[in-house]
Amino acid sequence: MKRALFILIGLFLMNARAQEDTRVSLPFNVDEGLAFGTLSAMGMDSTFIYNKVDSIITNGIKNKAFPGAQILVAKNSTLVFHQSYGYHTYDSLQPVSNDDMYDLASVTKITAPLLAIMKLVDQGKLDLDVPFSTYWTDWKNIKDKKDLTLREILAHQGGLTPYIVFLNKVIKKNKKLKRRFVRTRANSRFNEQAYDDLFVKTRFNHKMYRIINRSKVNEKKKYTYSGLAFLIFPKLIEQLSGMSYEAYLNQNFYGPLGTSTLVFTPKTKNFPNKIVPTEWDTLFRHSLTQGWVHDENAALLGGISGNAGLFATATDLAKLMQMYQNYGTFNGHRFISEATLKEFARVQYPDNDNRRGLGFDKPLLGNDTLSLEEAYPAPEVSSQSFGHSGFTGTFVWADPENQLVFIFLSNRVYPTRENRNLYDLNIRGAVQQVFYQSILQE
């Protein structure tokens, strides 16, 4: 009898909240570290938000910026908005759901290797301002790399080559795969799985490192975004921690955070969640990429990398980003020291017209003076805010000053990466701005 009464009370409270913000749905897998609340309780105009966001996203789907998208917002450590729109693909067969998993692409950089790097800095195992070659000894005798510091590398101030297409090393001129690098069956020499029936040579990572070693460095110290070092970081983390990269992240971060869907290679882990597909790959995998990392460089590392490869639900991303926004704490547990996180989230080289923090992206310098069309991200975000975007159509942002976490997930690369309307229509910035405008209307 008592149990039935508690259930009725719970249903009554849920119904009362639903009437206050009529389309708020309960988030998936939220614990006491990230409370559930309503927009109006945070002084935000729910009608304004829903109407504006619906309009922007509907226009995005109509213009094929993406077949579907998902948006999550937390204000004051409280999840107040979590909505899914559209479908996984343009055939409208599988609706986007709040517990879907997405390929995070470059959002991986701040949600995987950067976590470990900050902890290793806290432990005194890494120093931002000594030559990176102190730790990555392959660079000790390379003239243009031996003096680069980790600070320069993480702020994209080191002049490293932006990107190397390693896929060119495994595909012949006739578009067939080279058997010395890729096989269709696993064995002791080919056990890095890139796709359902594609296995990369186990030591192909060493070939990648050698090519990176030979890559050019720009002598001019200026901002040039490069993901090359993030291909190296997992191996470095293993060397310094004495643990596998995945195990280190699970033990120190994902487990204690309660973020069970923050994983690499989810296709091999039997998640009940649907995984949103990315691109119809006509070059390497020759099928729809789903459950395997979209980025080819990460795929050639078996899907476990520092530049890409991580998948997650929006709710688990929110927990991690809330920890960042709290400068290192979540649910009563400290993961990273406040001093270290603040240092990483600070603009490092503003005098060089470089907006970046250490690993983290930051607003454009002078962002608050720009229009929405010129700004990145929304012009209303604070200068303290930070986050990262991903090639597949993902974006995460934390704003400690305004206590607002913003997460945007989409698969804009479906069916092809040539789809650029997500950028051309500035959809992510426009949606993010809606929530700030609502706060300003209090």
VEXDREN-2710 file (C-alpha; in Angstrom, 1 decimal):
% VEXDREN-2710
k/r/px/py/pz
1/MET/0.0/0.0/0.0
2/LYS/2.8/2.4/1.0
3/ARG/4.7/1.5/-2.2
4/ALA/1.7/2.3/-4.3
5/LEU/1.2/5.6/-2.5
6/PHE/4.9/6.6/-3.1
7/ILE/4.5/5.8/-6.8
8/LEU/1.3/7.9/-7.1
9/ILE/3.1/10.8/-5.4
10/GLY/6.0/10.5/-7.7
11/LEU/3.8/10.4/-10.8
12/PHE/2.0/13.5/-9.5
13/LEU/5.2/15.4/-9.1
14/MET/6.4/14.4/-12.5
15/ASN/3.1/15.5/-14.0
16/ALA/3.3/18.9/-12.2
17/ARG/6.8/19.4/-13.7
18/ALA/5.7/18.3/-17.1
19/GLN/2.8/20.9/-17.0
20/GLU/5.3/23.6/-16.0
21/ASP/7.6/22.8/-19.0
22/THR/5.2/20.8/-21.1
23/ARG/7.8/19.0/-23.2
24/VAL/10.6/18.4/-20.7
25/SER/11.4/14.6/-20.7
26/LEU/13.2/12.8/-18.0
27/PRO/16.9/12.4/-18.9
28/PHE/18.5/9.0/-19.3
29/ASN/20.7/7.7/-16.4
30/VAL/20.9/10.9/-14.3
31/ASP/22.2/10.5/-10.7
32/GLU/22.4/12.9/-7.8
33/GLY/25.5/14.5/-9.3
34/LEU/23.3/16.2/-12.0
35/ALA/19.9/17.0/-10.7
36/PHE/16.7/17.2/-12.9
37/GLY/14.7/20.4/-13.0
38/THR/12.8/22.8/-15.1
39/LEU/13.7/25.8/-17.3
40/SER/11.3/28.0/-15.4
41/ALA/12.8/27.1/-12.0
42/MET/16.1/28.5/-13.4
43/GLY/14.4/31.7/-14.5
44/MET/14.4/30.7/-18.2
45/ASP/11.4/31.2/-20.5
46/SER/10.5/27.7/-21.6
47/THR/8.1/28.8/-24.3
48/PHE/10.7/31.1/-25.9
49/ILE/13.3/28.4/-25.8
50/TYR/11.2/25.6/-27.3
51/ASN/9.8/27.8/-30.0
52/LYS/13.2/29.1/-31.0
53/VAL/15.1/25.9/-30.8
54/ASP/12.4/24.0/-32.7
55/SER/12.5/26.6/-35.5
56/ILE/16.3/26.4/-35.8
57/ILE/16.5/22.6/-35.8
58/THR/13.6/22.2/-38.1
59/ASN/15.2/24.6/-40.5
60/GLY/18.5/22.6/-40.2
61/ILE/16.8/19.3/-41.0
62/LYS/14.9/20.9/-43.9
63/ASN/18.2/22.2/-45.3
64/LYS/19.8/18.8/-44.8
65/ALA/22.4/20.1/-42.3
66/PHE/21.7/16.8/-40.5
67/PRO/18.9/14.2/-40.4
68/GLY/18.6/14.5/-36.7
69/ALA/20.1/16.2/-33.6
70/GLN/20.0/16.2/-29.9
71/ILE/20.4/19.1/-27.4
72/LEU/21.1/19.0/-23.7
73/VAL/21.4/22.0/-21.4
74/ALA/22.3/22.0/-17.7
75/LYS/21.9/25.2/-15.7
76/ASN/23.3/25.6/-12.1
77/SER/24.1/21.8/-12.1
78/THR/20.6/21.0/-13.0
79/LEU/19.5/19.3/-16.3
80/VAL/16.7/21.5/-17.6
81/PHE/16.5/20.7/-21.3
82/HIS/17.1/17.5/-23.2
83/GLN/15.4/17.0/-26.5
84/SER/15.9/14.9/-29.6
85/TYR/14.9/15.9/-33.1
86/GLY/14.5/14.1/-36.4
87/TYR/15.9/10.7/-37.4
88/HIS/19.2/8.8/-37.7
89/THR/18.9/9.0/-41.5
90/TYR/16.8/10.8/-44.1
91/ASP/14.7/7.7/-44.6
92/SER/12.9/8.6/-41.3
93/LEU/12.9/5.1/-40.0
94/GLN/14.8/5.4/-36.7
95/PRO/13.8/8.5/-34.6
96/VAL/16.6/10.1/-32.5
97/SER/16.3/9.2/-28.9
98/ASN/17.7/10.8/-25.8
99/ASP/19.8/7.7/-25.0
100/ASP/21.4/7.3/-28.4
101/MET/25.1/7.2/-28.6
102/TYR/27.1/9.5/-30.9
103/ASP/30.6/9.4/-32.5
104/LEU/32.1/12.4/-30.8
105/ALA/35.0/12.9/-33.3
106/SER/37.4/15.6/-32.0
107/VAL/35.3/16.2/-28.8
108/THR/37.3/13.0/-27.9
109/LYS/40.4/15.3/-27.4
110/ILE/39.0/16.9/-24.3
111/THR/36.9/13.9/-23.0
112/ALA/39.7/11.3/-23.2
113/PRO/43.4/12.1/-23.5
114/LEU/43.2/15.6/-22.0
115/LEU/41.6/14.2/-18.8
116/ALA/44.7/11.9/-18.4
117/ILE/47.1/14.7/-19.2
118/MET/45.7/17.0/-16.6
119/LYS/45.9/14.2/-14.0
120/LEU/49.5/13.4/-14.9
121/VAL/50.3/17.2/-14.6
122/ASP/48.7/17.1/-11.2
123/GLN/50.9/14.2/-10.2
124/GLY/54.0/15.9/-11.4
125/LYS/54.5/13.3/-14.2
126/LEU/54.2/15.9/-16.9
127/ASP/55.5/19.4/-17.0
128/LEU/53.9/21.8/-19.5
129/ASP/57.0/23.9/-20.1
130/VAL/59.8/21.4/-20.5
131/PRO/60.5/20.0/-24.0
132/PHE/57.9/17.4/-24.9
133/SER/60.8/15.2/-26.1
134/THR/61.6/14.8/-22.4
135/TYR/58.7/12.3/-22.4
136/TRP/58.3/11.4/-26.1
137/THR/61.9/10.5/-26.6
138/ASP/61.4/9.9/-30.4
139/TRP/61.7/13.7/-30.8
140/LYS/64.9/14.1/-28.8
141/ASN/67.1/14.2/-32.0
142/ILE/64.6/15.8/-34.4
143/LYS/65.7/19.4/-34.9
144/ASP/62.3/21.1/-35.4
145/LYS/60.5/19.1/-32.7
146/LYS/63.0/18.5/-29.8
147/ASP/62.3/21.9/-28.1
148/LEU/58.5/22.0/-28.5
149/THR/56.8/22.1/-25.2
150/LEU/53.5/20.4/-24.2
151/ARG/52.0/23.8/-23.6
152/GLU/52.7/24.9/-27.2
153/ILE/51.4/21.6/-28.6
154/LEU/48.2/21.7/-26.6
155/ALA/47.5/25.3/-27.5
156/HIS/48.2/24.5/-31.2
157/GLN/51.0/27.0/-31.1
158/GLY/53.8/24.6/-31.9
159/GLY/53.5/24.7/-35.7
160/LEU/52.8/21.0/-36.2
161/THR/51.4/19.9/-39.5
162/PRO/47.6/20.1/-39.2
163/TYR/46.6/16.6/-40.5
164/ILE/48.2/13.6/-42.2
165/VAL/45.9/11.3/-44.2
166/PHE/47.4/7.9/-43.1
167/LEU/44.7/6.1/-45.1
168/ASN/46.8/6.9/-48.2
169/LYS/49.4/4.5/-46.8
170/VAL/47.0/1.5/-46.8
171/ILE/45.2/2.0/-50.1
172/LYS/46.6/1.2/-53.5
173/LYS/46.1/3.4/-56.6
174/ASN/43.4/1.0/-57.7
175/LYS/41.6/1.7/-54.4
176/LYS/42.2/-1.7/-53.0
177/LEU/43.6/-2.2/-49.5
178/LYS/47.2/-3.2/-49.1
179/ARG/47.3/-6.7/-47.5
180/ARG/50.5/-5.9/-45.7
181/PHE/48.6/-3.4/-43.6
182/VAL/45.0/-4.5/-43.6
183/ARG/43.3/-8.0/-43.5
184/THR/39.8/-9.2/-43.4
185/ARG/40.5/-11.7/-40.6
186/ALA/42.3/-11.1/-37.3
187/ASN/45.4/-12.9/-36.3
188/SER/48.4/-12.2/-33.9
189/ARG/49.9/-9.7/-36.4
190/PHE/46.6/-8.0/-37.4
191/ASN/44.4/-7.4/-34.3
192/GLU/43.6/-3.7/-34.4
193/GLN/39.9/-3.8/-35.5
194/ALA/38.9/-0.9/-37.7
195/TYR/35.5/-2.2/-38.8
196/ASP/33.4/-5.4/-38.8
197/ASP/35.8/-7.3/-41.1
198/LEU/38.8/-5.0/-41.3
199/PHE/41.9/-5.6/-39.1
200/VAL/44.9/-3.3/-39.2
201/LYS/48.5/-4.5/-38.6
202/THR/49.2/-4.4/-34.9
203/ARG/52.3/-2.3/-35.3
204/PHE/50.9/0.1/-37.8
205/ASN/50.9/2.8/-35.0
206/HIS/54.7/2.7/-35.2
207/LYS/54.5/3.6/-38.9
208/MET/52.2/6.5/-38.0
209/TYR/54.7/7.7/-35.3
210/ARG/57.6/7.6/-37.8
211/ILE/55.6/9.6/-40.4
212/ILE/54.7/12.2/-37.7
213/ASN/58.4/12.3/-36.7
214/ARG/59.2/13.3/-40.3
215/SER/56.4/15.8/-40.7
216/LYS/57.3/19.5/-41.1
217/VAL/57.0/22.1/-38.3
218/ASN/56.2/25.7/-39.2
219/GLU/59.0/27.9/-38.0
220/LYS/56.6/30.7/-37.4
221/LYS/55.1/30.4/-34.0
222/LYS/51.4/31.0/-34.8
223/TYR/48.1/29.3/-34.2
224/THR/47.7/26.3/-36.4
225/TYR/45.2/23.6/-35.3
226/SER/46.8/20.2/-35.4
227/GLY/45.6/16.8/-34.1
228/LEU/48.9/14.9/-34.7
229/ALA/50.1/14.9/-31.1
230/PHE/46.7/13.5/-30.0
231/LEU/47.6/10.3/-32.0
232/ILE/50.7/10.0/-29.8
233/PHE/49.1/10.8/-26.4
234/PRO/47.5/7.4/-25.7
235/LYS/50.8/5.7/-26.0
236/LEU/52.5/8.4/-23.8
237/ILE/49.7/8.0/-21.2
238/GLU/50.4/4.3/-21.1
239/GLN/54.1/4.8/-20.7
240/LEU/53.7/7.3/-17.8
241/SER/50.8/5.6/-16.0
242/GLY/51.8/2.0/-16.4
243/MET/48.2/1.2/-17.5
244/SER/46.4/0.8/-20.8
245/TYR/44.9/4.0/-22.0
246/GLU/41.3/2.7/-21.8
247/ALA/41.9/1.3/-18.3
248/TYR/43.4/4.5/-17.0
249/LEU/40.4/6.5/-18.2
250/ASN/37.9/4.0/-16.9
251/GLN/39.5/3.7/-13.5
252/ASN/40.2/7.4/-12.9
253/PHE/37.3/9.1/-14.6
254/TYR/34.5/7.3/-16.4
255/GLY/33.9/4.8/-13.6
256/PRO/33.8/7.4/-10.7
257/LEU/31.8/9.8/-12.9
258/GLY/29.2/7.1/-13.7
259/THR/29.6/7.6/-17.4
260/SER/29.2/4.1/-18.7
261/THR/28.6/5.0/-22.3
262/LEU/31.8/7.0/-22.7
263/VAL/33.6/4.3/-24.6
264/PHE/35.7/3.4/-27.6
265/THR/34.6/0.7/-30.1
266/PRO/31.0/0.5/-28.8
267/LYS/30.2/-2.1/-31.5
268/THR/32.2/-4.6/-29.6
269/LYS/30.6/-3.9/-26.2
270/ASN/26.9/-4.8/-26.8
271/PHE/25.3/-1.6/-25.6
272/PRO/21.5/-1.6/-25.6
273/ASN/21.6/2.0/-26.8
274/LYS/21.1/2.8/-30.5
275/ILE/24.3/4.2/-32.1
276/VAL/23.7/7.1/-34.6
277/PRO/25.4/6.4/-37.9
278/THR/27.9/8.7/-39.6
279/GLU/29.0/8.5/-43.2
280/TRP/28.5/6.2/-46.1
281/ASP/32.2/5.4/-46.6
282/THR/33.0/4.8/-50.3
283/LEU/36.7/4.6/-49.8
284/PHE/37.7/2.5/-46.9
285/ARG/34.8/0.6/-45.3
286/HIS/32.4/0.7/-48.4
287/SER/29.3/0.8/-46.2
288/LEU/27.5/2.9/-43.7
289/THR/29.8/3.6/-40.7
290/GLN/27.9/2.9/-37.5
291/GLY/29.4/1.8/-34.2
292/TRP/32.9/2.3/-35.5
293/VAL/34.8/5.5/-35.4
294/HIS/34.3/7.7/-38.5
295/ASP/37.8/9.3/-38.4
296/GLU/40.1/7.1/-40.6
297/ASN/43.3/7.9/-38.6
298/ALA/41.6/6.7/-35.4
299/ALA/40.2/3.7/-37.2
300/LEU/43.8/2.7/-38.2
301/LEU/44.6/2.7/-34.5
302/GLY/41.9/0.2/-33.9
303/GLY/39.3/2.9/-33.0
304/ILE/41.1/3.8/-29.8
305/SER/42.9/7.1/-30.2
306/GLY/43.3/10.6/-28.7
307/ASN/42.2/12.5/-31.7
308/ALA/38.8/10.7/-32.1
309/GLY/37.1/7.4/-31.4
310/LEU/35.1/8.1/-28.2
311/PHE/31.3/7.6/-28.2
312/ALA/28.8/8.7/-25.6
313/THR/25.2/9.7/-24.8
314/ALA/24.4/13.3/-24.2
315/THR/23.7/12.7/-20.5
316/ASP/27.1/11.1/-19.8
317/LEU/28.8/14.0/-21.7
318/ALA/26.9/16.4/-19.4
319/LYS/28.3/14.7/-16.3
320/LEU/31.9/15.1/-17.6
321/MET/31.3/18.7/-18.8
322/GLN/29.7/19.5/-15.4
323/MET/32.9/18.3/-13.7
324/TYR/34.8/20.6/-15.9
325/GLN/32.5/23.5/-15.2
326/ASN/33.0/22.8/-11.4
327/TYR/36.8/23.0/-12.0
328/GLY/37.4/19.4/-11.3
329/THR/34.7/18.1/-9.0
330/PHE/31.5/16.2/-9.5
331/ASN/29.2/14.4/-7.1
332/GLY/31.5/15.0/-4.1
333/HIS/34.6/13.6/-5.9
334/ARG/37.6/15.6/-7.0
335/PHE/39.1/14.4/-10.3
336/ILE/41.5/17.2/-11.2
337/SER/42.9/20.1/-9.1
338/GLU/41.2/23.4/-9.5
339/ALA/44.5/25.1/-10.3
340/THR/45.3/22.7/-13.1
341/LEU/41.9/22.9/-14.7
342/LYS/41.8/26.7/-14.6
343/GLU/45.3/26.8/-16.2
344/PHE/44.1/24.5/-19.0
345/ALA/40.9/26.5/-19.5
346/ARG/42.9/29.8/-19.8
347/VAL/43.8/31.4/-23.1
348/GLN/47.5/30.8/-23.5
349/TYR/48.8/33.0/-26.3
350/PRO/46.4/35.9/-26.8
351/ASP/49.2/38.2/-28.1
352/ASN/49.6/35.7/-31.0
353/ASP/45.9/36.0/-31.9
354/ASN/45.4/32.5/-30.5
355/ARG/42.2/32.0/-28.6
356/ARG/43.0/28.4/-27.5
357/GLY/43.4/27.1/-24.0
358/LEU/45.4/23.9/-23.4
359/GLY/43.4/21.3/-25.4
360/PHE/40.2/23.3/-24.9
361/ASP/38.7/25.5/-27.4
362/LYS/37.8/29.0/-26.3
363/PRO/35.6/31.9/-27.6
364/LEU/37.0/34.1/-30.3
365/LEU/39.0/36.9/-28.9
366/GLY/36.6/39.8/-28.5
367/ASN/33.7/37.4/-29.1
368/ASP/31.3/39.4/-27.0
369/THR/31.6/42.4/-29.4
370/LEU/30.6/40.3/-32.5
371/SER/27.3/39.5/-34.1
372/LEU/26.1/35.9/-34.1
373/GLU/27.2/35.5/-37.7
374/GLU/30.8/36.5/-36.8
375/ALA/31.0/35.0/-33.3
376/TYR/32.3/31.6/-32.1
377/PRO/30.4/30.2/-30.4
378/ALA/27.4/32.3/-29.3
379/PRO/28.5/35.9/-28.5
380/GLU/26.9/35.7/-25.1
381/VAL/29.2/33.1/-23.7
382/SER/31.7/34.3/-21.0
383/SER/35.4/34.6/-21.6
384/GLN/35.9/31.9/-18.9
385/SER/33.9/29.3/-21.0
386/PHE/35.5/26.5/-22.9
387/GLY/34.7/23.3/-24.9
388/HIS/35.3/21.7/-28.2
389/SER/33.6/20.8/-31.5
390/GLY/33.7/17.6/-33.5
391/PHE/33.9/16.9/-37.3
392/THR/30.8/14.6/-37.2
393/GLY/28.6/17.5/-36.0
394/THR/29.2/17.4/-32.2
395/PHE/29.8/20.3/-29.8
396/VAL/30.2/20.6/-26.0
397/TRP/30.7/23.8/-24.0
398/ALA/31.0/24.7/-20.3
399/ASP/30.5/28.2/-19.0
400/PRO/31.5/28.5/-15.3
401/GLU/30.5/32.2/-15.1
402/ASN/27.0/31.6/-16.3
403/GLN/26.8/28.0/-14.9
404/LEU/25.6/26.6/-18.2
405/VAL/26.6/23.4/-19.9
406/PHE/25.6/23.1/-23.5
407/ILE/25.7/19.9/-25.6
408/PHE/24.8/19.6/-29.2
409/LEU/25.0/16.2/-31.0
410/SER/24.3/15.5/-34.6
411/ASN/25.5/13.4/-37.5
412/ARG/26.0/16.1/-40.1
413/VAL/28.4/13.8/-42.1
414/TYR/25.4/11.6/-43.1
415/PRO/25.4/10.6/-45.8
416/THR/28.6/12.5/-46.8
417/ARG/31.1/14.8/-45.1
418/GLU/30.5/17.3/-47.9
419/ASN/27.4/18.4/-46.0
420/ARG/28.4/21.8/-44.6
421/ASN/25.1/23.5/-43.8
422/LEU/25.7/22.9/-40.1
423/TYR/28.5/25.5/-40.4
424/ASP/26.9/27.6/-43.1
425/LEU/23.7/28.1/-41.1
426/ASN/25.7/28.5/-37.8
427/ILE/23.2/26.2/-36.2
428/ARG/25.1/25.3/-33.1
429/GLY/25.9/29.0/-32.2
430/ALA/22.3/30.0/-32.9
431/VAL/20.8/27.3/-30.6
432/GLN/23.3/28.0/-27.9
433/GLN/22.4/31.7/-28.1
434/VAL/18.7/31.0/-27.4
435/PHE/19.5/29.7/-23.9
436/TYR/21.7/32.8/-23.1
437/GLN/19.0/35.1/-24.4
438/SER/16.5/33.4/-22.2
439/ILE/18.7/33.9/-19.1
440/LEU/19.0/37.6/-20.0
441/GLN/15.2/37.9/-20.1
442/GLU/14.9/37.0/-16.3
END
